[in-house]
Structure formats: C-alpha cells, structure tokens
C-alpha cells in the first residue's frame, strides 16, 4: 500500500477531468455489469510511465469527438480489491499496471497493457484510444 498523501495527486489527475474512482470489488462489478454503451477503466499507478505517458494520453484521448460514456479508474497498490476485481474482467490479459480497458455493454473490446504504454508517447496512447473510441463509441 502506498501512503494516501502520495497517491492523492495521481488519483486527482484523472478524477479532476471526470473519472470516477472505483474503490471496491462491488463498485467494479456494478460499473461493468450495469454499464450500457461504453466504459473506460483505467488502472492507475505510481510508476513513471503512468505519469509521463498513460495519464496524459488518457486525458488527451477524451478530448475527441467520440469518447466513452463512462470514465472510471482504480489505483494499483492502493485499491487492491477493486484492482483485483477489475483484472478478472480483463482476462485473458495478465495483470498489468498501468493499463487501460474499454468495455462496450459489459464486454471487453479494447485493452492496452503496460508494454503498450511504456515507451509510447501520450499522443500515441491517445491516438490508439481514439481509434478504439471511433470503432466502439
């Protein structure tokens, strides 16, 4: 577990632009199982690639004409039950943080693993997500 004061600014980086925190396994189940349309689930992280590439890329991606109807986030190493539950919905992909999942009507339709994020620019991540939004949103 990371100290709350350390991760709060990293959480706010997404919640300040409209992402809803999912803090429990029940909240994850409800968000995914009761979603209609598209839902983005971002597994946030303290790692450098989350700060340098993932969060900026995700924020840039939602400035697109098409975007998910619901924006949610869980935080690896903090919201452990929520993250573990979210990862069950990401199967067959292995656990990865950070990562980004797009669901449509409760089904996983697009997924970015850590190896897609680290080494990529925020613009590349945004373009990848925007292409998925064009297809599924």
Secondary structure, DSSP 8 states (H G I E B T S, - for coil): ---HHHHHHHHHHHHTTT-EE--SHHHHHHHHHT--SEEEEEEE-SSHHIIIIIHHHHHHHTTSSS--SEEEEEETTTSHHHHHHHHHHTTTS---SSEEEEEETTEEEEEE-HHHHTTS-HHHHHHHHHHHHHHH-
